[in-house]
Amino acid sequence: MNIRRYRPSDRGAVIGLFREFMWELAPPELAAQFQSYVERAIREELGRVEEYYFARDGQCFWVAGEDRIVGMAGIERHAPDAGELRRMAVEKAHRRKGMGRALLATA
């Protein structure tokens, strides 16, 4: 398993993983609300990771995988001593193998 800093070429894979992960969580009766949330998150954040995560010190976004991206996580800084874990997701077929733990340790 390889974990590395996000690159602009990762954009499509990160957005695809986010969409897939969010649809796993979406109750059918809230599909429209989830779709709206997903599109807003892509527009405001995941579609512009470089601006959102790399513009300030203490923030970063990582991706995980070998041949393709199957995991991701970001850290958003809120104060000198406080941050938020953001957008952590692992593709379903790669869960329960330590990837989430490794992403969290990296973050």
C-alpha positions in Angstrom: 0.0 0.0 0.0 1.3 3.4 -1.0 0.2 6.6 0.6 1.2 9.9 -0.9 0.3 13.5 -1.2 -2.5 14.3 -3.6 -1.5 15.4 -7.2 -3.7 17.3 -9.7 -3.9 14.2 -11.8 -5.7 12.4 -8.9 -8.8 14.7 -9.2 -11.0 12.3 -11.2 -10.2 9.3 -9.0 -10.8 11.2 -5.8 -14.1 12.5 -7.0 -15.1 9.1 -8.1 -14.2 7.5 -4.8 -16.1 10.2 -2.9 -19.3 9.7 -5.0 -19.1 5.9 -4.5 -18.6 6.2 -0.8 -21.3 8.8 -0.3 -23.9 6.6 -2.2 -23.1 3.8 0.2 -24.3 6.0 3.0 -27.3 7.6 1.3 -30.7 6.3 2.5 -33.0 6.0 -0.6 -35.4 8.5 0.8 -32.7 11.2 1.1 -31.1 10.6 -2.4 -31.8 14.1 -3.6 -30.3 15.7 -0.5 -27.2 13.5 -0.7 -26.8 14.3 -4.4 -27.0 18.0 -3.6 -24.4 17.7 -0.8 -22.0 15.6 -3.0 -22.1 18.1 -5.8 -21.5 21.0 -3.5 -18.6 19.3 -1.8 -17.0 18.6 -5.2 -17.6 22.2 -6.3 -16.3 23.8 -3.2 -13.6 21.4 -2.0 -12.8 18.1 -3.8 -12.8 19.8 -7.2 -10.1 22.2 -6.1 -8.0 20.2 -3.6 -4.9 22.3 -4.3 -6.6 25.6 -3.3 -8.6 24.1 -0.4 -6.0 22.0 1.3 -2.6 23.2 0.2 -3.2 27.0 0.6 -2.5 27.0 4.4 0.2 25.4 6.5 -0.8 22.4 8.5 -3.3 21.1 5.9 -2.9 18.3 3.4 -4.7 15.7 1.4 -3.4 12.2 0.8 -4.4 9.3 -1.5 -3.7 5.6 -1.1 -3.3 2.7 -3.5 -0.9 0.9 -5.7 -2.1 0.8 -9.3 -5.0 3.2 -8.7 -6.5 5.3 -5.9 -8.6 3.3 -3.4 -8.3 5.5 -0.3 -8.1 9.2 0.6 -8.0 11.5 3.6 -7.5 15.2 4.2 -6.8 17.4 7.2 -8.2 20.9 7.4 -6.6 23.2 10.0 -9.0 25.2 12.2 -6.5 26.7 14.7 -2.8 26.3 15.6 -3.7 23.3 17.8 -6.9 22.0 16.1 -7.8 20.4 12.8 -10.5 18.3 11.3 -10.2 14.9 9.5 -12.0 15.3 6.2 -13.1 13.1 3.3 -11.6 9.9 4.6 -12.8 7.0 2.5 -11.6 3.6 1.4 -13.1 1.7 -1.5 -15.3 -1.1 -0.2 -13.1 -4.0 -1.6 -10.1 -2.6 0.2 -11.6 -2.1 3.7 -10.5 -4.1 6.8 -7.0 -4.4 5.5 -5.4 -1.5 7.5 -5.6 1.1 4.8 -7.9 3.4 6.9 -5.6 3.0 9.9 -2.6 3.9 7.7 -4.3 6.9 6.3 -5.3 8.1 9.7 -1.7 7.7 11.0 -0.4 9.7 8.0 -2.9 12.4 8.6 
